[in-house]
Structure formats: structure tokens, C-alpha cells
Amino acid sequence: MLNDAIAPGAQPAGATGAPTKDVTTASFRQDVIAESMNRPVLVDFWAPWCGPCKQLAPVLEKAVAAAGGKVALVKMNIDEHPSVAGQLGIQSIPAVIAFQRGQPVDGFMGAVPEAQIKTFIETLVGPVGPTPVEDVLGEAALALEDGDVAGASELYAAVLAEEPENIVALTGLAKIQLDLGELDQARGILAMVPEAKATDPAVASLTAAIALAEQAASLGDLSAFQRRIDADPADYRARFDLALGLNGLNKRDEAVDHLIEIVRRDGTWNEGAARKQLLTFFEAWGLMDKASIRGRRRLSTLVFA
């Protein structure tokens, strides 16, 4: 569970320090209007029969808790107290309306994700601290830096148990499997990415990296390509395939050098395949990767020389 992955002493997901207050028509002026003079108050309009309301409530409580007291949260049952919702023109629930300085200033409808609620709150009070999920993702990144692959995998899995469509956790876990050479597992994890997020840069980068790894795996022993190049430096096919294989061995600079050599000698070879492959490498590695930066610099030198 995610709460188990949170460091000791951290506030567990959903903890607000006190139960969310139920507001009535009679207490609305004091609990919402008056309180909103001190800080924004979010009013969660709900009903017991509303399924999405039940989905939203714990996510909303987590986001408000992460704001560290900068906003307040109250709930209003529209079945028991319909007049305020009617005055505000609320026709669908769940609906959350933010009150500030005695006036409704913003709102949203539906069971939206935690990240969207955090953004909503930040429009009212400015930046707030990381959510529990973001804390765990940060721990996973630190674990990877320390070489603790198993620990990072457990942390990503804990996030996915709570948020199955979390892109950072999905791509992080897929990258671990890719680095371990488990291409099928990496592809399986990426298949869990929702279609709406398939164009995320991290997803595109991993998809390209998996394709490159598959190419490299199909090449077998690379020494044959090197012997062909030694015999004929203009054997561009051998250079090209060797570059793919070297990338599979994580020898990125060497892979770049062979493709750059093709571009230098004959940039039109195979319809500019070497330049296209370089761009594929850069996408798979990430534009800020050291080998990507070096490769782009060398490529630019050739193109604009």
C-alpha cells in the first residue's frame, strides 16, 4: 500500500488533521462565508446516492491536506440542504465551489484526479507542498540514483496500486525493466498507459528505446561489423548496424560517432538513414542526455558547416 511506502512521520494520504465538517443551510454563513474571509473554503456538494461523490471525497481530502491548512474543506449534502446548491445553479454532482472573501470564485464538477485538484487549489493560494504520491515518486527517484532498483520498483508499484494510470510510475517501472533487458515486461507496462496519455514525452521516449533495444538484440555479435568497417570504412550498412548494436550496449557516444561518420561521408546514404537514426536516438535517450547534447552539437556542425 502507498501509506506503507511513505517515510515514517510523513502525513498519510487522506489525513486532514480533523474530520471534514458537514455544513448545513443554517451554518453556511459562519462555516463558509465568514471563514472564507480568512482563507479559501472549498464546499463539496454531494449526496449519499452519488457514486462519483464517494470517489472524489478521499482524493479531495488528500489534496486539501497537502495544502497544509491554506484552504478549508466542508461538505454539503444537497438532499438535506438543497437551497444553497440551487442558488448557485448546481445541477450536477459532485461539484466543488471555492469561496474566497465571502464570494464564490471558482469551481469544478466531477470526480477529477488529484493532480487537477492540486492545480485548482494552487490557483487560489499559490504553490503547495508535494502530495503523498509525489513524495513516494521522489523516494523512487532517489533509490534509482543509489542503484536500489528493487526498492525503486517497490515504490513505483505502491504508487500504481493507488493510481494505476500514474505516468511517472508507469514509465519509471518500464524503464527499470528495459534496463534489465526485460523487453516484454517493459512493453507490458507501457501497454497500461491510457490512450489519452500515449503521446506523453516519457512514453514516446521509452517506446523508441524499446524498439532500439529490439533492433540491437537482433544483430548478434558486433565484431563482424567492426571487421567489415576495418576492411572498408565506406561500408555504411556495417557502420549503421554497429551503431544500433553499440546503443544496445549503452555505448551511446560510440554509436553517435559511427552515425556522424556516415553523415560526414555521405549524408544522403539510404535516404538520410543515419541522420534519422540519430534523431531516434536523441528521442529515446532524452534531449538533455549528455550523449544527445554531444550528438546534436556534432550533427549541427556538419549541417551548418
N, C-alpha and C positions, 0 to 999 in steps of 0.2 A: 504494500500500500504506500501511497505517496507520503502520508504522515510519518511512516516509519523511516522514510528516506530523509526527512527534514532534520537538520542538525539539532542536537539537544538544546533546549532553551528557546528555539525559534517558535513563533506563533503558529499553531496548526491551522490548516486550511479550514475556513469557515468560522474560526473563533473571532468574536467581536468584543469580548470582554463583558458583555451583558446581553440578555435576550433582546431580540428586536422588539421594539414597542409596538403594540397594536393601538392604532389611533381610531377614535370614533368621531362622529359628526360634532359632538359636544366638545371634545378635547382638541379638535383640529386647530382652532385658533391658537391655543397655547403650545401644542406639541409641534406644530408645523410653522404657522405664520410667525409666532414670536421667536421660536428657536432659529428660524432662518435669518433673523437679524444678526445672529452670532456666527453662523456657518451654514452652508447649503444643507438642505434637508431633502433626501430622496424619499418620495412616497410610492410605495409598491402597492398598486391597486390589483387585488386578486379576488378569487372566490374558491371555496373548497372543492368545487366540481371541475376546476380548470387544471388539466394535466400540465400544460406548459408553465403554469404558475408555479407548480411544485418543482419543475426542472430549474426554473430561474432562481428561486429563492436561495438555495445554498450558494450558487455562483455569485449572486448579488451580494450576499453576506460576506463572502470571501474578499470580493473586490473592495467593499466598504471597509472591512477590517484592515486590508493592506494600506488604505489611505491614512491610517494612524490617527483617527479622530478628526480629520479635516472635514468630513461630511458625516451627517447623521442619517439613519435609515429607520423608517417607520412603515408599517403595513396597514392597509385599509381594506377590509372585507366589503366589497361592493354589494353583496347580497344583504348584509345587515345595515350598511350605511351607503346607500346609492346616491345621495343628493350631491356630494362633492364631485364624484365622478361625472354625474350628469351635467353639473355646472361647467366642468372642464371639457365637456364634449367627448369623453372617453366612451367609445363604442366597442372596443375590443381589448381583451386582457390576455396575458399580463401587460400592464402599462406602468411605466415608471416616470414620474414627473418630478423634476428638480425645482425646489422653491429656494429663492435667494432674496434677501431683503424684503420679505413679505409677498413676493410675486412669483408665479410660475415662469421659469426662464428657459427650460429645455426639457426634453423627454425622449423616450423611445418605447416601442412596443415589441412584444415577442420575447422568446427565450434566447437572447443573444449570447455569444460566447464571452468568457471572462475578459479577454483582451479588449473587446469592444466596450465593455463596461468600464474598464480601466481608462480607456481613451475618453469616454464620456465624462468620467469623474475629473480627469485632468483638464478638460476644457473649463471646468468650474473652479478648480483650486490649484492648478498647475501640476508639475511633476510629483508623483507619489512613489513610494518605495516599491521594490520588486514584489511580485506575488509569490506565494509559496512555490508554485510551479517554476517560476523564473529562478528562484533560489536553487532549486534542485538541478535545473539545467546548468546553472553556473558551477555547481559542485561537479557535475559530469564533465564539463569542460576542463576543470582543474585536474580531475582524475586522469583524463587523457594526457594532459601535459606532463603528469607524473608517471605516465606509462602504465597506469592501472586500468587496463582495458576491461577487465571483468567488473571492476567497480563502476566504471562509466556505463557499461551495458546494463547493470542492475538499476542505475539511476534513471537512464532513459526508459527502461521498461516500467519503472514506477510511474513516470510521467504518463506514459501511454495507457497505463491502467486507469488513469483518471481522465486523460484527454487523448482518446485514440487517434485523433487527427492532428495532433501537435506536430507541425512541420519540423521544428528543430530536433525533437526527439526521434522522429522517423528518419530524417536524413543522417542524424548522428549515429543511430544504430546501424543504418545501411552502410555508412562509411566504415564503421568498425568491421563489418562483415566483408566488405570489399578489400580492406587492408589485410584481412586474414586469408584472402583468396577464396572466400566462400561466395562465389558469384550468384549461385542460385538463391541463397538466403538473402543476399543484398537485393536482388530483383524482387523477391517475395515481399520484403519490407517496403520497397518503393511502390509496389502494387497496392499498398494500403493507403497511399496518398489520395485524398479525394480529387475528383476530376477538376473541380474548381481551382485547386491549388497546384495542378500539374505543371504550370508554367513558372512556378517559383524558381528563382535562380539556383538555389541549392539543389533542387530536384533535377533541373536541367544539367547541372554540373555532374551530379552523380550518375545520371543516365548516360552521359557522354563517357564518363570514366569507366563504367561497366562495359560499354561497347569496346573501348580501347583495351581493357583487360582481356576480353574475349578474343580480340584480334591477336594480342600478344601471345595468349595461350596456344593459339593455333599454329604459331610459327615454329615451335620446337627449338632445336639447337641453333643458337645465333652465330656460332663460329663459322658456319658455311657462308653466311652473308659477308662476314668480315674478310674471308679469303677471296670472295668474288670482288670485293672492293679493292683489296690489295692488288689483285691482278688487273683490274680495270676501274680506276677511280670514277669513270663516267657510267658505271653500272648503276643507274639511278634507281632501278627497281630494288636492287640489293640494299642500297642506302635507305630507301624508303622503308622496306621491311625491317631492316636493322633498327631504325628509329622507333618503330612500333614495339619491337621486342625490348629495346632499352627502356622505353617508358614503362613497360610491364614490370621491369626490374627496379623501377623507381629511379633510374638514371636519367633524370629529366634534362640536365644540361647537355649530356652526350646526345640524347635524342634530338634536341633542338639543333645542335651543331650539324648533324647529318642532314637534316631537312634544310637548314640555311645553306649548306653547301650545294644542295640541288638547286635551290632558288638562285644562288650566285652563278652557277654554271649554266642553268637553263630554266628560267622561271616559268616557261610555257610547257615544260615536260608534263605529259599526261594531263593536259588541260589545267595546269597550275595545281596539281595534286599536293605538292609539298607545302605550298603556302596554305592551302585549305586545311591540311593536316595540322599545321602549326596552330591555326585558329581553333581547331578542335581541341588540341592540347590545352591551349590557354583557357578555354571554357571549362574543360574537365578539371584543371588544376586550380582554377580561380584566378581572376585577373590580378590579384595582389600577391600571388605566389612569386617567390624570388625567381624561379625559372621562367615564369610567364613574363615578368618585367624584363628580364635579360633577353628573352626571345623576342619580345616586341621591339625592344631597342635595336637589336641586330637586324630584324626584318625591316624596320623603318629606315635604317642606314642604307640598306640595299635599294629599297623602293624609291627613296628620295635623294639618292646619291646623284 
